[in-house]
Amino acid sequence: MKIEEFLEKIETELKISKASPHTIKNYVRANKEFLDFIQKLPEDVSDEDLKKYLAKISHKASMSIILFLSAIRYSFSNILGKDPTLRIKRPKREKRITVADMLILR
């Protein structure tokens, strides 16, 4: 399956499941950036390819990486029936310091 066809199917599946336009945009973008990076067809993707891409984006916030993994899991499991994220550990969520926490720290 060509990359463009795969991305269209992701968008269709998300619309059918009533995902928000924001989610649709983020999931399609995450899959496109990943597939552009690894230069492989979706059915040829392995967990090693995923690890290489995760190493490239490791500087990003943990929530961005979690979103990326969710996008890949949804797309590959719903379109191709496989999940390359099975053996990938998700990063822990970073704790944010709120304004209230900053006032307590003073």
PETALIN-V145821 format. One record per residue. N is the residue number from 0. NEAR is the number of other C-alpha atoms within 10 Angstrom. Layout:
n near
N NEAR
N NEAR
This chain:
n near
0 10
1 10
2 17
3 10
4 10
5 21
6 20
7 12
8 16
9 22
10 20
11 13
12 17
13 21
14 14
15 9
16 9
17 11
18 13
19 11
20 12
21 8
22 16
23 19
24 13
25 15
26 24
27 21
28 15
29 20
30 23
31 15
32 13
33 21
34 19
35 12
36 13
37 14
38 13
39 15
40 13
41 20
42 15
43 9
44 18
45 14
46 14
47 13
48 17
49 19
50 15
51 14
52 16
53 17
54 9
55 11
56 14
57 13
58 10
59 10
60 12
61 16
62 14
63 16
64 20
65 16
66 16
67 20
68 23
69 15
70 20
71 21
72 20
73 19
74 25
75 20
76 13
77 15
78 16
79 13
80 11
81 16
82 17
83 18
84 20
85 10
86 10
87 13
88 9
89 14
90 13
91 10
92 12
93 9
94 6
95 7
96 8
97 9
98 9
99 8
100 10
101 9
102 8
103 8
104 7
105 5
